[in-house]
Each structure stands twice: as C-alpha cells, then as structure tokens.
C-alpha cells in the first residue's frame, strides 16, 4: 500500500476495518513518509498505533527511493495479490506493467462481497470516503452498490 491510499483510508476511518480483513503491508519508505516524517499530523499517530498493534506491517527492501517506487519494487518481489494506491500517475504505471491494483474505494466493494459490510454500511462508508477520492472512483463503487444483489 502506498502513502496516498493509507492516508485516505485513515482519514475516512476505513483503515482499521481494511486492516482487520486484509493483510496490509507498507514499504519502509511509506512508513517513514506517513509516520516518522509526519509526526505532528494526527493521522500519523493512528497509523503508528496500527503498526504497534500489528494491524499493518512494514516490508523492508534494499531499494530506497520514493514511496511508489518502493511499493513497485516490493510488489515485484512477490507474495502480494495487488498494489493499493490512488495515485493516478502510479496507477497508469501499474497498468503498463500489467500489475494488479486496487484503489481505496474498491475495499468497500470487497468488504461487501466478503459479507463484512451490508449494502447500507457500504454506502455509509463510501460517503465517508468520498471527499478523498475522485468522482470516477466514487461513482464506480456507487454503481456496484446500487446493483448489488445478495446471492
């Protein structure tokens, strides 16, 4: 997960739910960016607590660069299902390399599919996330929720 996604999930109060239902790993550079170098921000303290509680884990790599570059390198080492980001430029890079990715709002649809959220809860969570995501991302997940049928 990159810093952009982690911060948006934190601000929308979705991070703990996501971390309890998925294995979330951040590269060392992302941890430094959102925790170590941002110690004065309230989100930083929340993320540090999640790290201390084991809800998030840090993956060290031999590569040190910008967060998205390290996310890319760590993912290529293997053992992950997808990259989590909301950075449009980074997502285009992932598409070029045919690497699977998800965006913050997609977690809502995944939690609904898993049965962790009801449609009503998912709609509420999407509204809480909406100030932090693009209209396209919001509308795509809203459409999924509107057409959701329990099997």
Secondary structure, DSSP 8 states (H G I E B T S, - for coil): --HHHHHHHHHTT-HHHHHHHS-EEEEHHHHIIIIITTTTSHHHHHHHHHHHTTSEEEE--S--S-HHHHHHHHHHTS--S-EE---HHHHHHHHHTT--EE-TTHHHHHHHHHTSS-HHHHHHHHHHHGGGS-HHHHHHHHHHHHT----
